[in-house]
Amino acid sequence: MRVTLTIARREFLAYFSTPLAYVFLVVFLAAAAAAPFYFGDFLDRGQADLTPFFDFHPFLFLIFMPAIGMRLWTDERRQGTIELLMTLPITPWQAVMGKFLAAWAFATVAIALTFPIWITVDFLGDPEHSIILTGYFASFLMAGALLAVASSVSALTTSQVIAFVISALVGFLMMVAGLDLVIDAFSAWAPDYLISLVASFSFMTHFAGMTNGLVELNAVIYFVTLIGLFLLINRQVIDLKKAS
Amino acid sequence: MSPLVEVRSLRKKFGAVIAVDDINFAVERGEVLGFLGPNGAGKSTTMKVITGFLPATSGTAIVCGEDIRTNPIGAKRKLGYLPEGAPLYGDMSPEGFLDFVCRTRLMSRSARKKAIANVVDRMALQEVLHRRIETLSKGFRRRVGLAQAILHDPDVLILDEPTDGLDPNQKHEVRELIRSMGDTKAIIISTHILEEVDAVCDRAIIIDHGRIVTDGTPTQLHARSPDYNAVSLKVQSTDTDRTVELLKGLPEIASVELAGPAGEANALLVRPRNGQFIADIVGKNISEANITAVDLHAVIGKLDDVFRAVTTGSDG
């Protein structure tokens, strides 16, 4: 655990070693704050909640989480430091976990910094705080899942751009699996269980449930499983790619 | 006492390509082993397997009694490694980087402080301690890489081309450093600079196509050169022919040839039979024949020649 945290600490500080982190935070916060107003009908709805804010998170994260995760392993391989890292007395799991936790912590900072919108809605009305908290928790979990995807994809390539594009694409596919658009395409011919299987893989289904204020055990298990699965893939990819 | 590093029937395949083919050797404490071979011979791959970066296809390496296959963490704790090209985290300062390495090695706060102060002093890193590593010169980066490797005072040091790309002064510094640690540790360095073998190594292994082709002390390697114990001789131009005749007649001498650079017909290279020492015989005979030697010295044979001889013998 100590070693994992050591790696996480180094990775986390690495985010702030360039101005990029600050640029990222500013753009992210601007987008996160502007979206509910422009697209989400935030004010005219006349309701004191953050539903339009959270509804927009999946699409926002689709772009921003791959951007956070893309450098995790690409840099390591491009600069050859992976050889240094993996010959220190650490296990591959500690490296994978440490890096993932750093990215997740950075994402959490970004998400937490959206708090003024919570204050705003509290100022304007009388929101249900527990629902908002659940919404943030759902965002946090979804960010983790997308980062796990980005981390394992970043281990596949030495190019950050490729890592970004592929992880955004994978994230997109997992997200749209639950949209009517996809469900309709399946419903014409596929049996019901297949449809519900495809839909159950979707971020949207699980995320939407939680932003309504329900901490669904299902959804939590889904996201945690997804994180674990992709980190497992991540670990395997590192072993595979080291040899080449 | 058992050796600090033991490599047992090590094989490493990349797909169908055999990079390392059944290598066996051991390194004792107090030994500096030079790892030589043409590019692509398998030097780096062998080191990557010993340090646990790459898994062996078969066979294993044992570092301070810890098997890198079954106890990689234990083995990695006991060794220091400088990968080829000394990769470092460019976004960190040497201080932050060294502190990170200390932490992964589970050192306490006071141990970290002491270890860092020690290597900073040893590697003369004071002036760059707080600068970003990516802004440092190549020489300083290499020193940071070395500092990282010796931070925990390991018994085993594995350095992949530690002097590659450095200027002559820096090369000298690094060699001095390796020599200074050579008595108390087992050190493996890979290089393709052959003078380095003479400068720092107690023993050298030449590998080619993944196999060990020679293993011996630098002197033994020199002995494999066709020029080992040859005599380089210079006489007055007028005496050249007479000297050649005289020397060719001696039983200890295998051949005499003109070896001077173009336009200089009076420089001779006299090769002995069976690698014996002939400088005294040559000197005695020419002085008895009243030939004045302008220059006479024994040649120990170039390692380059040995290297070429043993690594181009196969299908290379």
Interface residues (C-beta under 8 A of the other chain):
Chain A: R2 V3 T6 I7 R10 L13 A14 S17 T18 Q79 G80 T81 E83 L84 M86 T87 L88 P89 I90 T91 D239 K242 A243 S244
Chain B: F14 K48 T51 G52 F53 L54 P55 I73 G74 K76 R77 Y81 P83 E84 G85 P87 L88 Y89 G90 D91 M92 G96 F100 V101 R103 T104 R105 L106 R132 Q148
